[in-house]
Amino acid sequence: MKEKPRILIFVVAYEAQATLEKVLHRIPEGIFHYDTEILVIDDSSKDKTFEVGVKYSENKNKYPVTILYNEENQGYGGNQKLGYSYAIKNKFDIVVLLHGDGQYAPECIPALIEPLLDNSADAVFGSRMLTKGAARKGGMPLYKFIGNKILTKIQNFLLKTNFSEFHSGFRVYSVAALSQIPFQYNSNNFHFDTEIIIQLLAGNFTMKEVPIPTYYGDEICRVDGIKYAKNVIMTTLLSRFHAVNLLYDRKFDLHKNANLFYDLKLGYKSSHTLAVHEIKQGSRVLDIGCGPGNFARELRKKGCVLTGIDMYEPKDKEVFEKFYLWDEARDIFAQDLSSYDVVLLLDVIEHFKKPEAFLDSLRRCVSTKHPKLIVTTGNVAFFVVRLQLLMGRFNYGQKGILDITHSRLYTFRTLQKLFVQCGYKIEKIRGIPAPFPKAVGLNLFSKILLSINDFLIHVSKGLFSYQIFMVATPTPTVEAILANSINTSRLKAREILNEVKKT
């Protein structure tokens, strides 16, 4: 951080005429040794909050104080969007979120900004739970204390974090970090605070907690606890579903994390697990769309010999005996696929603009022995996608069934029809459950979800399969059959003629 950073103390205010001036007076003088400004945004109060703010700004000329008034109420989250946008637009380095009702102690601001000043954090949260017993001593009602603990425990479990609390409104953010997350898509309600934490987690930003005192006075609580808890849990769950591509939500789509390749899914029933089990020890394998080679490394453990094909070179070429750079516009390469036992098309077929031409080309590369094709792809008829359609949504994302790079979408029937029409014999086809361990970790909970999903697949594979797993073999082409018939006929005719000559 530079020697004299620009700091914005952003005060959210709603009907705080009795407390706002006291809160502003309590801001430590030492904070103004930096290039500091105060911003108060009155969110359409019906009392004299704005008037109190204006009078304060006129009487306090030592440092800049800006008082804004929202003509229409924007909500707690909506008001934060305005403050953070102001900070970004005016090139501040740090923004402190402070409440105008006096619930949080302004005296703690220096402690909260310290980790940002020494570049050890991108965001700091004031926590009332770090010091044991402090929250209750400070007057936090028992029901709020218990609710805070339960919600935080659930969120830590789902997000794989270890925060002491998610629900403090006393926060400090790096403006550079805020400028990289799409907070403008967040809710205008109170669970905005949860959404912005999830976005910071998705962006791999560093967050710290600092203990703060708890104070509950006669301020009016405007949070509907039941509704807030529901929104927090639903938002956290949706963020995990987004992370594993079960659902798509624009606010959790941080482009800096875009990844061209799918993660390896092993240790539970998945496309990769089924493919590993299907391939025999020591097989010769052609991996089309091999990516960085993570799956190939698993097959090497089984003694397989691998050839890789992809548009991008793998990080470690040594895992492959051979590697070919390739694009869809050209034939894959001039060699006989009969030298392979298995051809892998894992999450590949959906990326082709002309899959029919590709499968025809692949089939023509087979002469004598016909390799086994292992194919996986997303099932667009998965019940989650159907529910989205029912709600009028069909959103593409970075990965998953509705990956934005997908050119074709398949159901069980359409995938089978494609391969049969292109001259392939379907050996087996089955459904794969959603990768719940990617969302909540490989634990008892995810195993239960996988078991439920697997049971439902047996009820209706078209409705409850997240992915399709298929094994197929190419049949001889018409040209190959004709050529074989001609050769066979010549041989048989020669044998007959030789017998005739003998007689």
C-alpha positions in Angstrom: 0.0 0.0 0.0 1.3 3.5 -0.8 2.5 5.8 2.0 -0.6 7.9 2.1 -3.5 5.8 0.8 -6.9 7.2 0.0 -9.5 6.0 2.5 -13.2 6.3 2.2 -15.3 5.9 5.4 -18.7 5.0 3.9 -21.6 5.3 6.3 -24.9 3.6 5.4 -27.7 5.4 7.1 -31.5 4.9 7.3 -33.6 6.9 9.8 -30.6 7.5 12.0 -31.2 11.1 13.0 -30.6 10.3 16.7 -27.3 8.5 16.2 -25.6 9.6 13.0 -23.8 12.7 14.4 -22.5 10.7 17.4 -21.1 8.0 15.0 -19.4 10.6 12.9 -17.9 12.3 16.0 -16.5 9.0 17.2 -14.4 8.4 14.1 -10.8 8.6 15.4 -8.8 11.7 14.4 -5.8 9.5 13.6 -7.6 8.1 10.5 -7.4 11.5 8.9 -3.7 11.5 8.8 -4.3 9.6 5.6 -6.1 11.0 2.6 -9.5 10.3 4.1 -13.0 11.2 3.1 -16.4 10.5 4.7 -19.3 9.5 2.6 -22.8 9.2 4.1 -25.6 7.9 1.9 -29.1 8.3 3.4 -31.3 5.6 1.9 -34.5 7.7 1.6 -35.1 8.2 5.3 -38.4 9.7 6.4 -36.8 11.4 9.4 -34.1 14.1 9.5 -31.1 11.9 8.9 -30.1 13.8 5.8 -30.5 17.1 7.5 -28.3 16.0 10.4 -25.7 14.8 7.9 -25.7 18.1 5.9 -25.3 20.2 9.1 -22.4 18.0 10.2 -20.7 18.4 6.9 -21.0 22.2 7.0 -19.6 22.4 10.5 -16.8 19.9 10.0 -14.3 21.5 7.6 -11.1 19.7 8.5 -11.7 16.9 6.0 -14.1 16.2 3.1 -17.6 15.0 4.1 -20.1 14.1 1.3 -23.8 13.6 2.1 -25.9 11.9 -0.5 -29.7 11.1 -0.4 -31.4 8.3 -2.3 -34.7 9.6 -3.7 -35.9 5.9 -3.7 -34.9 3.4 -1.0 -32.3 1.1 -2.4 -32.1 -1.4 0.4 -29.1 -2.3 2.6 -27.4 -4.1 -0.3 -28.3 -1.5 -2.9 -26.9 1.3 -0.7 -23.6 -0.5 -0.5 -23.5 -0.8 -4.3 -23.6 2.9 -4.5 -20.9 3.5 -1.9 -18.5 1.0 -3.5 -19.1 2.4 -6.9 -18.3 5.8 -5.5 -15.1 4.5 -4.1 -14.1 2.9 -7.4 -15.0 5.9 -9.5 -13.1 8.3 -7.2 -10.0 6.0 -7.1 -9.9 5.3 -3.4 -7.6 2.6 -2.1 -9.6 1.4 0.9 -13.3 1.7 1.8 -14.6 1.2 5.4 -18.3 0.2 5.8 -19.8 1.8 8.9 -23.4 1.8 10.1 -25.0 5.1 11.0 -27.0 3.5 13.9 -24.0 3.2 16.2 -24.1 -0.6 16.4 -20.4 -0.8 15.4 -17.7 1.2 17.2 -15.9 3.6 14.9 -12.9 3.5 17.3 -12.1 0.1 15.8 -11.4 1.5 12.3 -7.6 1.7 12.7 -7.4 -1.9 13.7 -9.6 -3.0 10.8 -7.6 -1.1 8.2 -4.2 -2.3 9.4 -4.1 -5.6 7.4 -4.9 -3.7 4.2 -2.2 -1.1 5.0 0.4 -3.8 5.3 -0.9 -5.7 2.3 -1.8 -8.9 4.3 -5.5 -8.8 3.3 -7.9 -7.7 0.7 -10.8 -7.5 3.1 -11.2 -7.4 6.8 -14.3 -8.2 8.8 -15.0 -7.0 12.4 -16.1 -10.1 14.3 -18.1 -10.1 17.5 -17.5 -13.8 17.9 -13.7 -14.0 18.0 -13.6 -13.1 21.7 -15.4 -15.8 23.7 -18.5 -14.5 25.5 -18.1 -10.9 24.2 -21.2 -11.0 22.0 -23.5 -11.9 24.9 -21.9 -9.5 27.3 -22.4 -6.8 24.7 -26.1 -7.4 24.7 -26.6 -9.6 21.7 -29.9 -11.3 22.2 -29.7 -15.0 22.8 -31.8 -15.9 19.7 -29.5 -13.8 17.5 -26.4 -15.3 19.0 -27.7 -18.8 18.4 -28.9 -17.9 14.9 -25.5 -16.3 14.0 -23.6 -19.4 15.2 -25.9 -21.9 13.3 -25.8 -19.9 10.1 -22.0 -19.4 10.3 -21.5 -23.1 10.9 -23.6 -24.1 7.9 -21.8 -21.6 5.7 -18.4 -22.6 6.8 -19.3 -26.3 6.0 -20.7 -25.5 2.6 -17.9 -23.0 1.6 -15.1 -24.9 3.3 -14.1 -21.8 5.3 -13.4 -21.1 9.0 -14.9 -17.7 9.8 -16.0 -16.9 13.3 -19.0 -15.1 11.8 -20.4 -14.2 8.4 -22.9 -11.6 9.6 -21.0 -8.6 10.9 -21.7 -5.4 9.0 -18.4 -3.7 10.1 -16.1 -4.3 7.2 -13.1 -2.9 5.3 -12.4 -3.7 1.6 -9.6 -3.1 -0.8 -11.1 -1.0 -3.6 -8.9 -2.9 -6.1 -10.6 -6.1 -4.9 -14.1 -4.6 -5.2 -13.3 -3.5 -8.7 -12.7 -7.2 -9.7 -15.9 -8.7 -8.4 -19.4 -8.2 -9.9 -21.1 -6.9 -6.6 -23.5 -4.9 -8.8 -25.4 -8.1 -9.5 -25.9 -8.9 -5.8 -29.1 -8.6 -3.9 -30.3 -5.3 -2.6 -31.3 -7.0 0.7 -29.3 -7.8 3.8 -27.7 -11.0 2.4 -25.6 -8.8 0.2 -23.0 -9.2 2.8 -22.9 -13.0 2.4 -22.8 -12.7 -1.4 -19.8 -10.4 -1.4 -17.9 -12.8 0.9 -18.6 -15.6 -1.6 -17.4 -13.5 -4.5 -14.2 -12.7 -2.7 -13.7 -16.4 -2.0 -14.3 -17.2 -5.7 -11.7 -14.6 -6.6 -9.1 -16.1 -4.2 -8.9 -12.8 -2.3 -7.4 -12.8 1.2 -9.8 -12.1 4.1 -9.1 -11.6 7.8 -11.2 -11.1 10.9 -10.5 -8.6 13.7 -12.3 -8.8 17.1 -14.7 -5.9 17.7 -16.9 -5.1 20.7 -20.6 -5.9 20.6 -23.2 -3.2 21.2 -26.9 -3.4 21.1 -28.8 -0.3 22.1 -32.3 0.9 21.3 -31.7 1.0 17.6 -34.5 -0.6 15.5 -33.7 -3.9 14.0 -34.9 -3.9 10.4 -33.9 -7.5 9.5 -36.5 -10.2 9.2 -34.5 -13.0 10.8 -36.3 -15.9 9.2 -36.2 -14.4 5.8 -32.6 -13.4 6.2 -31.6 -16.9 7.3 -33.4 -18.4 4.3 -31.8 -16.0 1.9 -28.3 -16.7 3.4 -28.6 -20.5 3.2 -30.1 -20.4 -0.3 -27.4 -18.0 -1.6 -24.7 -20.2 -0.1 -26.1 -23.3 -1.6 -26.6 -21.7 -5.0 -23.0 -20.5 -5.0 -21.8 -24.1 -4.4 -24.1 -25.4 -7.2 -22.7 -22.7 -9.5 -19.1 -23.8 -8.5 -19.8 -27.3 -9.7 -21.9 -26.2 -12.7 -25.2 -27.5 -11.5 -26.6 -24.0 -11.8 -25.4 -20.8 -13.2 -25.5 -17.4 -11.5 -23.9 -14.4 -13.1 -22.8 -12.8 -9.8 -20.6 -15.8 -9.0 -19.0 -15.9 -12.5 -15.6 -14.4 -12.0 -13.9 -14.5 -15.4 -10.4 -14.5 -13.9 -11.1 -18.0 -12.7 -12.1 -19.3 -16.1 -10.6 -22.7 -16.8 -10.4 -24.4 -20.2 -10.3 -27.8 -18.7 -12.5 -29.9 -16.4 -11.3 -31.0 -13.0 -10.6 -34.6 -12.3 -13.5 -36.3 -10.6 -12.3 -39.5 -8.8 -13.2 -41.2 -5.5 -16.9 -41.3 -6.2 -19.2 -42.3 -9.0 -18.4 -40.0 -11.9 -17.5 -39.9 -15.6 -13.8 -40.3 -14.8 -14.3 -43.2 -12.3 -16.5 -45.1 -14.8 -14.0 -44.6 -17.6 -11.1 -45.8 -15.5 -13.0 -49.0 -14.5 -14.0 -49.6 -18.2 -10.4 -49.5 -19.5 -8.4 -52.7 -19.0 -4.9 -52.9 -17.7 -2.2 -52.1 -20.3 -4.6 -50.8 -22.9 -3.4 -48.6 -25.8 -5.5 -45.5 -25.4 -6.2 -42.5 -27.7 -7.4 -39.6 -25.6 -9.1 -37.0 -27.8 -9.4 -33.7 -25.9 -6.9 -34.8 -23.3 -6.5 -31.4 -21.7 -3.5 -31.0 -19.4 -3.2 -34.8 -19.1 -4.6 -35.3 -15.6 -6.8 -38.2 -16.6 -3.9 -39.7 -18.6 -1.8 -39.9 -15.4 -4.5 -42.0 -13.8 -4.4 -44.4 -16.8 -0.6 -44.6 -16.6 -1.1 -46.1 -13.2 -2.9 -49.0 -14.9 0.0 -49.5 -17.3 -1.8 -47.9 -20.3 0.1 -46.4 -23.2 -1.4 -43.1 -24.2 -1.6 -40.9 -27.3 -3.1 -37.4 -26.7 -4.9 -35.0 -29.0 -5.9 -31.5 -28.1 -6.0 -27.9 -29.3 -3.5 -27.0 -26.5 -0.3 -28.7 -25.4 -0.5 -30.5 -22.1 1.6 -29.2 -19.1 3.4 -32.5 -19.0 3.9 -34.2 -22.4 5.8 -37.1 -20.8 2.6 -38.7 -19.7 1.9 -39.4 -23.4 3.8 -41.7 -25.7 2.7 -39.3 -28.5 0.8 -36.0 -28.6 -0.8 -34.2 -31.6 -2.1 -30.6 -31.8 -5.4 -30.6 -33.7 -8.4 -28.5 -34.6 -11.8 -29.5 -35.8 -11.4 -28.0 -39.2 -8.9 -30.7 -40.2 -8.8 -34.5 -40.2 -7.6 -35.8 -36.8 -4.4 -37.4 -38.2 -3.4 -39.9 -40.8 -3.1 -43.2 -38.9 -5.0 -46.3 -38.4 -7.1 -46.3 -35.2 -7.1 -50.1 -35.2 -3.8 -49.9 -33.3 -5.8 -48.6 -30.2 -7.9 -50.6 -27.8 -9.8 -47.5 -26.5 -10.6 -44.1 -27.9 -11.7 -41.5 -25.2 -14.2 -38.8 -26.0 -14.7 -37.5 -22.4 -16.7 -34.2 -22.4 -15.7 -33.6 -26.0 -18.5 -34.4 -28.4 -20.6 -31.4 -27.2 -17.8 -29.0 -28.4 -17.9 -30.0 -32.1 -19.9 -27.8 -34.5 -20.2 -30.8 -36.9 -20.1 -33.9 -34.7 -21.5 -36.0 -37.6 -18.5 -35.2 -39.8 -16.1 -35.8 -36.9 -17.6 -39.3 -36.1 -17.6 -40.2 -39.8 -13.9 -39.2 -40.0 -13.1 -41.2 -36.9 -14.9 -44.3 -38.3 -13.0 -44.1 -41.6 -9.7 -44.3 -39.6 -10.6 -47.9 -38.5 -9.5 -50.7 -40.7 -9.3 -54.1 -39.0 -9.6 -54.2 -35.2 -12.4 -51.9 -34.0 -11.4 -49.9 -30.8 -13.9 -49.2 -28.0 -15.1 -45.6 -27.8 -15.8 -44.3 -24.3 -18.0 -41.2 -24.5 -19.3 -38.8 -21.8 -21.3 -35.6 -22.2 -23.8 -33.6 -20.2 -27.5 -34.5 -20.2 -29.5 -31.4 -21.1 -32.6 -33.1 -19.9 -31.3 -33.1 -16.3 -34.1 -32.0 -13.9 -32.2 -28.9 -12.8 -32.1 -27.6 -16.4 -35.8 -28.5 -16.8 -36.6 -26.5 -13.6 -34.7 -23.6 -15.0 -36.7 -23.8 -18.2 -39.9 -24.0 -16.1 -38.8 -20.7 -14.4 -38.0 -19.2 -17.8 -34.2 -19.5 -17.4 -31.7 -21.1 -19.7 -28.3 -19.7 -18.7 -25.0 -20.7 -20.1 -21.9 -20.6 -17.9 -18.2 -21.4 -17.9 -18.6 -25.1 -17.3 -21.2 -27.8 -16.8 -24.1 -29.0 -18.9 -24.7 -25.5 -20.3 -21.0 -24.6 -20.9 -20.9 -21.5 -23.1 -18.4 -23.3 -25.3 -20.8 -26.1 -26.1 -22.0 -26.2 -29.7 -24.4 -29.2 -29.3 -26.6 -30.3 -26.4 -27.6 -34.0 -25.9 -30.2 -36.2 -24.3 -29.8 -40.0 -24.0 -31.9 -40.4 -27.2 -30.2 -37.7 -29.3 -26.7 -39.0 -28.4 -27.6 -42.6 -29.2 -29.2 -41.4 -32.5 -26.1 -39.5 -33.5 -23.8 -42.4 -33.0 -26.1 -45.0 -34.5 -26.6 -42.9 -37.7 -22.9 -42.4 -37.9 -22.3 -46.2 -37.9 -21.5 -47.0 -34.3 -22.9 -49.9 -32.2 -24.0 -48.9 -28.7 -22.5 -51.4 -26.2 -23.7 -49.7 -23.0 -25.2 -46.4 -21.9 -25.9 -45.3 -18.3 -26.5 -42.1 -16.3 -24.0 -40.4 -14.0 -25.1 -38.5 -10.8 -24.1 -34.8 -10.2 -20.6 -34.2 -8.8 -21.8 -33.3 -5.3 -18.3 -33.8 -3.7 -17.2 -30.9 -5.8 -19.7 -28.7 -4.0 -19.5 -29.9 -0.4 -16.4 -32.1 -0.3 -16.1 -35.9 -0.3 -17.8 -36.6 3.0 -20.9 -38.4 4.4 -23.3 -35.7 3.2 -22.1 -35.8 -0.4 -22.1 -39.6 -0.4 -25.7 -39.5 0.7 -26.6 -37.1 -2.0 -24.8 -39.3 -4.6 -26.7 -42.3 -3.4 -30.1 -40.5 -3.6 -29.2 -39.2 -7.1 -28.1 -42.7 -8.2 -31.3 -44.2 -6.9 -33.3 -41.6 -8.9 -31.3 -42.4 -12.0 -32.6 -45.9 -11.8 -36.2 -44.5 -11.6 -35.6 -42.1 -14.6 -32.1 -41.8 -16.1 -33.3 -39.2 -18.6 -34.5 -36.9 -15.8 -32.0 -37.4 -13.0 -28.7 -38.1 -14.8 -26.3 -35.2 -14.8 -24.1 -36.8 -17.4 -24.3 -39.6 -19.9 -21.7 -42.4 -20.0 -21.7 -44.4 -23.2 -19.5 -47.2 -24.7 -19.7 -47.7 -28.5 -17.8 -49.4 -31.3 -17.5 -48.3 -34.9 -19.0 -50.7 -37.4 -17.3 -51.1 -40.8 -18.1 -48.4 -43.4 -20.0 -49.2 -46.6 -16.8 -48.7 -48.5 -14.9 -51.0 -46.2 -17.6 -53.7 -46.4 -17.6 -53.3 -50.2 -13.8 -53.5 -50.4 -13.9 -56.6 -48.1 -16.6 -58.2 -50.2 -14.5 -57.7 -53.4 -11.4 -59.1 -51.8 -13.3 -62.0 -50.3 -15.1 -62.7 -53.6 -11.8 -62.8 -55.5 -10.2 -65.2 -53.0 -13.2 -67.5 -53.0 -13.4 -67.3 -56.8 -9.7 -68.2 -57.1 -10.2 -71.2 -54.8 -13.1 -72.4 -56.9 -11.2 -72.0 -60.1 -8.3 -73.8 -58.7 -10.5 -76.7 -57.7 -12.0 -76.8 -61.2 -8.5 -77.0 -62.7 -7.6 -79.9 -60.4 -10.6 -81.8 -61.6 
